[in-house]
Amino acid sequence: MVTERNNVRKNKSQSGPVEETQAPQPALGLILAEPGADAPLKALFEDFFVARKPLKGSPHTEAAYRSDLAAISACLAADLGTEPDELRLGQLTAKSLRRAFAAYSDNHAAASIARAWAAWNQFFSFLVADEVVVGNPMAAVAKPKVPARAPKALQGEGTPERLLQAVAGGERPARDPWPERDLAFIATALLTGLRLSELLGLDLGSIDGREGERRLKVAGKGSKVRFVPIEAPLETVITHYFSTRKAHHPKGKLGPSSPLFVDTHGERLRRGGAQYLVRQSYRWAGIGARVPKGALVHALRHTMATRLAEDGASASEIQHILGHESLNTSQTYIDATANEQRAAVRANRTYRALGKIAKNM
């Protein structure tokens, strides 16, 4: 923990008589566990993130926490007439936190407010556990109710098939067209339901299993590993993409740690490049109006989940394939067997459309 608190604890442990006096509290502050706990808020944030490291959370989660802590800190600083970097824990009260969240809510949606509330609640829970404060003040700050989000799948019965046909036909104009790569990326997203970060993190060595039983080894949220089955049509599309990759980058060295999806320079495909690829594919397939607002690559993941459910997959099968911690919090999680997962994937109607394309390769 921060030096100021350590010094106080050292002094406490020294031998000798101790006067029974009331420890002074900051005039506007929380009820601190000890006077020296009135440390810079910035330092306490770093203590918080150090304590979270063993959880092995994703970089995106940490970035979101940092963003939410910083945003409310800015509101607190404005309310208290100081700078965010100069804030000290002892300056915070339930009242100041309420005012900060009220200011933040003026230009943020309920979901953003709820996320920021959760970040600060976690932060104060850490301070309580670390005996810095005696209670969590977030109970006094209102938290908005966020309605359950409806899946943002591609709209229209034949939309996924139309997208695959357009991409396979090379309808997307590009300076260096590579429809085989585009098809492999979009088909993998549609038929595995991987998150964008998971797709971009795939290596050649991520393809596991013998012919007819191929699967992808995926590092999901919190570095949790899961295996997602892939069927023959998708395997054919990926293999065809590999054959063209050699033509695009003849000097490129391929090994188990080489990226599965690359850009036109042979480097690992990045988030911006993947989003552009998918956005342009939607446009040239003529399905832009069928993509839910706020969804892009994630719409492919939601389409996968929606079709699995429509085609009879159980909640536990979908949960395992997509890597959800909980698909339905009211339902007891039951692990599906590998055979059940593969059967669920095989039943996906999108595979039938991809199968017709693969036969022509």
Buried (B, 14 or more C-beta within 10 A) or exposed (E): BBEBBEEBEEEEEEEEEEEEEEEEEBEEBBEBBBBBBBBBBBBBBEBBBEEBEEEEBBEEBBEBBBBBBBBBBBBBBBBBEEEBEEBBBBBBBBEBBBBBBBBBBEEBEEEBBBBBBBBBBBBBBBBBEBBBBEBBBBEEBEBBEEEEEEBBBBEEEEBBBBBBBBBBEBBBEBEEEBBBBBBBBBBBBBBBBBBBBBBBBBBBEBBEBEEEEBBBBBBBBEEEEBBBBBBBBBBBBBEBBBEBBEEBBEEEEEEEEBBBBBBBEBEBBEEEBBEEBBBBBBBBBEBEEBBBEEBBBBBBBBBBBBBBBEBEBBBBBBBBBBBBEEBEEEEEBEEBEEEBBBBBBEBBBBBEBBBEBBEEB
